[in-house]
Amino acid sequence: MPIAPTAPARLNYELHGAPDAPLLILAHSLGSDLSMWDEQADALAAYFRVLRYDARGHGRSGAPPGPYTLPDMGQDVIALMDHLQAPRAHFCGLSMGGLVGQWLALHHPRRLSSLAACNTAARVGTAQGWAGRAAQVQQLGMPALAAQVVPRWFSPDFAQAAPARMAALQAVFSDTPAHGYIATCQALAEADLRGRLGEIATPTLVVGGTHDLSTPPAQAHELAHGIAGAELVLLPTGHLSNVEQPADFNAALLAFLQQAGEGATR
């Protein structure tokens, strides 16, 4: 896998699809990596140049000392685009990745053709909650936390029906560097874009899960309401809607992207 030499975090990434197709960036959730998008990468590569990457502190990317900030993670995306000489891209982020997408739409709107903000919110969790999560990592370690967190990402039916997929996601979570996870928790503790949603002019799709415990449907409604003209799709899933219902997720995303075309802002 190629590595982009973006200081201070060297980013691991993969590209799928024709080099001359419009670029679509996929950004994963906290405690995951680019493999979270396995059901999207090849399916969407028929239409787009799909770029998925490991966020700083995750997967095979570098894990510089923390704390991290949301601007750090957003600038990593801009540095990766610059490395690939990509002036613009569609951006699809889930949970943590969705917050990164919102930040990009606010601070680098000309670099985005569209934004899909999935299972996310303008404010995810609380500062106290993220501090507690970081403390759990320090006390229990990543494997123990993975056993607690990953099952909560999915509806009970999926957890029973797809044990191999659950085990793979839990293994990725367990292998995430503890200091990278903690540093990202510190970024999420401070990230709050609720007062700025009205400034986002990028064509936006909001995807929520009716059984999402981490970012409940009410937050999806709030996000879609706060961004002028945003579309809202709710799927019968937990927190990782792209994993739990990949066909429906891909269909909704593709329909939105094809409608958004190459227009950067309204």
C-alpha positions, 0 to 999 in steps of 0.5 A, a space after each residue: 500500500 502506498 504511503 503519502 509523506 504528509 508531515 507529521 502523519 504519514 498516511 496509508 492509502 489505497 486507490 481504486 478505479 480509473 485514474 481519470 474518474 472523479 475522485 471520491 474520498 472515504 474516511 473511516 470511523 474512530 477505531 477502524 481503518 480503511 478496510 471499513 470500506 471494503 463493501 464500497 471500494 470496488 462497487 463505487 470504483 466503477 464510477 469514481 476514482 475511490 481513495 480510502 485512507 487510514 487516519 492518523 493514529 490508525 491502521 498503517 498510517 503514522 501515529 504522531 504524538 498527541 493530542 490531535 485536533 479536528 483541523 489536524 485531521 482535516 489538513 491531513 486530507 488536504 495534504 493527501 489530495 495535494 500529494 495526489 495532485 487532486 484539486 477537488 474530490 467528493 468526500 464521504 466520511 462516517 462518524 469521525 470521518 463525517 466530522 472531518 468532512 464538515 470541517 473541510 466543507 467549512 475551511 476548504 469548500 473549493 476542494 469539495 465537490 460534495 459531502 456525504 456525512 454518515 452516522 455523524 453529527 456536528 458534535 459527537 459525544 461529550 468532552 467528559 465522555 471522550 475523557 472517560 473513553 481515553 481513561 478506559 484505554 489506559 486502564 484496560 487496553 485496546 482489546 478489552 475496549 474493542 469487546 465493549 465498543 464494537 458490538 454497540 456499533 450494530 443492530 442485534 440482528 447484524 451482530 448475530 448474522 455476521 460474526 466473521 465481519 464483527 470479529 474482523 472489525 474487533 481485530 482492527 479496533 484492538 490493533 489500533 495504537 493506544 496512543 493514537 486512539 487516545 489522541 483522537 479522543 482528545 480531538 473529538 472532545 474539542 470538536 464542535 461545529 454546531 454553530 457553523 452548520 449554516 455556513 456549509 454550502 457544499 451539496 450534502 447528503 446526511 446518512 443516519 441509522 435508525 438503530 445508531 446508539 452513537 449518533 442517534 437519528 435525532 442527530 442526523 435530523 439536526 445535521 440535515 436541518 442545519 445544512 441548507 439543502 441537505 438530503 437525509 437518508 435513514 437506514 435500518 442500521 446501527 452506527 456503521 451503516 455502510 457495513 450493515 447495509 452495504 447495498 442500500 448505503 451504496 445505492 443512496 450514496 451513488 444516487 447522491 453523487 451522480 446528482 451532485 456531479 462536479 459542482 463544488 458549491 451552490 
